């Protein structure tokens, strides 16, 4: 009994069985070490696979970077919340902070009034001298030194050596501390005066004066000139 041949599927003039068989034959006997010699269809499939892998890896890398950025932003959240609470507290207490600012400015103004100007320095030196003479002390040395200019004020050291009774020396130190202008005593040394009942005190009195507008402008220009590329 004769068998009938296997029917082949065809669409129009294209024999699909033949197409499939031809495509499958291109994948037989491929040498993985010689991909350049593969037929066109395996090359196309291989390149498509590689392209898909590259796209997928790039996508995951992109997502990873985005996730890292997201984590970094999340980590900033506590600090931002704390900063927000601090600023909110400042905003709520703004009127009180302004009052405190005015109080500080008034305090600074009072301190500035305790600093003599350049024209008042001679009078202040005379006050220090009179404070000692008023207590019956004898000045063996009264030598103003060279002024040391700071950012906003100048410091004038005065070398002192006075002799007198114990209580008078102590009263002189108290009088200097109570002057209307700021005067401080440093490097105090007290010794007995040989052959007498009084003491000898050596010290450095330091007084301070504020800088006038001209001096401040000169310092600003000098500092600007010292900076690299600075202009007065």
C-alpha positions in Angstrom: 0.0 0.0 0.0 1.5 3.3 -1.1 1.9 6.1 1.5 0.9 9.6 0.6 3.7 12.2 0.7 3.9 14.7 3.7 2.1 17.8 2.7 4.2 20.9 2.7 2.8 24.2 4.0 3.0 27.0 1.5 1.8 30.6 1.6 1.3 32.0 -1.9 4.5 31.2 -3.7 6.6 30.8 -0.5 7.3 27.3 0.8 7.5 27.8 4.7 9.0 24.3 5.2 11.8 25.1 2.9 12.4 28.4 4.6 12.5 26.8 8.0 14.8 24.1 6.9 17.1 26.5 5.3 17.2 28.7 8.4 17.8 25.7 10.6 20.6 24.5 8.3 22.4 27.8 8.9 22.7 27.0 12.6 24.3 23.6 12.1 28.0 23.1 12.5 28.7 26.6 13.7 32.3 27.2 14.9 32.1 29.4 18.0 35.8 30.3 17.5 35.0 31.7 14.0 31.9 33.8 14.3 33.0 35.9 11.3 32.5 32.9 9.1 28.9 32.3 10.2 26.0 32.6 7.8 24.0 35.8 7.8 21.1 34.6 10.0 23.2 33.3 12.9 25.2 36.6 12.8 22.0 38.6 12.9 20.7 36.5 15.9 24.0 36.8 17.7 24.3 40.6 17.2 20.6 41.0 18.3 21.3 39.0 21.4 24.4 41.1 22.3 22.5 44.3 21.6 19.7 43.2 23.9 22.2 42.3 26.7 23.9 45.7 26.3 20.6 47.5 26.5 19.5 45.6 29.5 22.8 46.1 31.4 22.7 49.8 30.5 19.2 50.0 31.8 20.1 48.4 35.1 23.1 50.6 35.5 20.9 53.6 34.9 18.4 52.4 37.5 21.3 51.7 39.9 22.6 55.3 39.5 19.1 56.7 40.0 18.7 54.5 43.1 22.0 55.7 44.5 21.0 59.3 43.9 17.6 58.7 45.5 19.3 57.2 48.6 21.6 60.2 48.8 18.7 62.5 48.7 16.8 60.5 51.3 19.9 60.7 53.6 19.7 64.5 53.4 16.2 64.5 54.7 16.9 64.5 58.4 19.4 67.4 58.1 17.0 69.4 56.0 14.2 68.8 58.5 16.4 70.0 61.3 17.5 73.1 59.4 13.8 73.8 58.6 12.9 73.5 62.3 15.7 75.8 63.3 14.7 78.4 60.7 11.1 78.1 61.7 12.0 78.7 65.3 14.0 81.8 64.2 11.1 83.1 62.1 8.7 82.6 65.1 11.1 84.4 67.4 12.2 87.0 64.9 10.9 90.0 67.0 12.7 88.7 70.1 15.9 88.1 68.1 15.7 91.7 66.8 15.5 93.0 70.4 18.5 90.9 71.3 20.4 92.3 68.3 19.6 95.9 69.5 20.8 95.0 73.0 24.1 93.6 71.7 24.6 96.7 69.5 24.0 99.0 72.6 26.4 96.9 74.6 29.1 97.2 71.9 28.5 100.9 71.7 29.1 101.2 75.5 32.3 99.2 75.2 33.4 101.5 72.3 32.9 104.5 74.6 35.4 103.0 77.0 38.0 103.1 74.3 39.7 106.5 73.9 40.4 107.9 70.5 43.8 109.0 69.3 43.2 112.6 70.6 42.3 111.3 74.1 45.3 109.1 74.7 47.4 111.9 76.2 44.6 112.6 78.7 44.4 108.9 79.6 48.1 108.7 80.2 47.8 111.7 82.5 44.9 110.0 84.4 47.1 106.9 85.0 49.9 109.1 86.3 47.6 111.1 88.5 46.1 107.9 90.0 49.6 106.9 91.2 50.5 110.4 92.5 47.1 110.7 94.2 48.0 107.6 96.3 51.4 109.0 97.2 53.3 106.7 95.0 56.6 107.6 93.4 57.0 106.8 89.7 60.5 105.4 89.0 59.4 104.5 85.4 56.6 105.6 83.2 57.4 104.7 79.6 54.7 104.4 76.9 55.7 101.9 74.2 54.9 101.5 70.6 51.3 101.1 69.7 50.3 97.7 68.3 47.5 98.0 65.7 44.9 95.2 65.6 42.0 94.8 63.2 39.6 97.3 64.9 41.7 98.8 67.7 45.2 99.8 68.8 46.9 98.6 71.9 49.4 100.8 73.8 51.7 99.2 76.4 53.1 101.3 79.2 56.0 100.2 81.3 55.5 101.1 85.0 57.6 101.0 88.1 56.2 102.6 91.2 57.2 102.5 94.9 55.1 103.1 97.9 53.3 101.6 100.9 51.5 98.2 100.5 48.0 99.6 100.8 48.7 102.5 98.5 50.1 100.2 95.8 46.9 98.1 96.0 44.7 101.2 95.9 46.6 102.4 92.8 45.9 99.1 91.0 42.2 99.4 92.0 42.1 103.0 90.8 43.5 102.0 87.4 41.0 99.3 87.0 38.2 101.8 87.8 39.2 104.4 85.2 36.5 105.3 82.8 38.7 104.0 80.0 39.9 100.4 79.7 43.3 99.9 81.3 44.7 96.5 82.3 47.8 95.6 84.3 50.0 92.7 83.2 53.2 91.0 84.2 52.9 92.4 87.8 56.0 92.0 90.0 56.1 93.3 93.6 59.2 93.3 95.7 60.3 94.9 99.0 62.3 98.0 98.8 65.6 97.5 100.6 66.2 99.9 103.4 62.6 101.1 103.4 59.2 100.1 104.5 57.5 100.4 101.1 57.2 98.1 98.1 58.2 98.4 94.5 55.8 97.3 91.8 56.7 96.7 88.2 54.0 96.1 85.7 52.9 96.7 82.1 49.7 98.8 81.8 47.9 98.3 78.6 45.3 100.6 77.3 43.3 100.4 74.1 41.9 102.9 71.7 39.6 102.6 68.7 40.9 103.3 65.2 39.5 106.2 63.3 38.0 106.0 59.8 41.3 106.9 58.1 43.2 104.2 60.0 40.6 101.6 59.3 40.6 102.4 55.6 44.4 102.2 55.5 44.3 98.7 57.2 41.7 97.6 54.7 43.8 98.7 51.7 46.9 97.1 53.3 45.2 93.8 53.8 43.8 93.8 50.3 47.2 94.5 48.8 48.7 91.5 50.7 46.2 89.1 49.2 47.2 87.5 45.9 45.6 89.5 43.1 44.1 91.9 45.7 43.3 95.5 44.8 43.3 98.3 47.4 
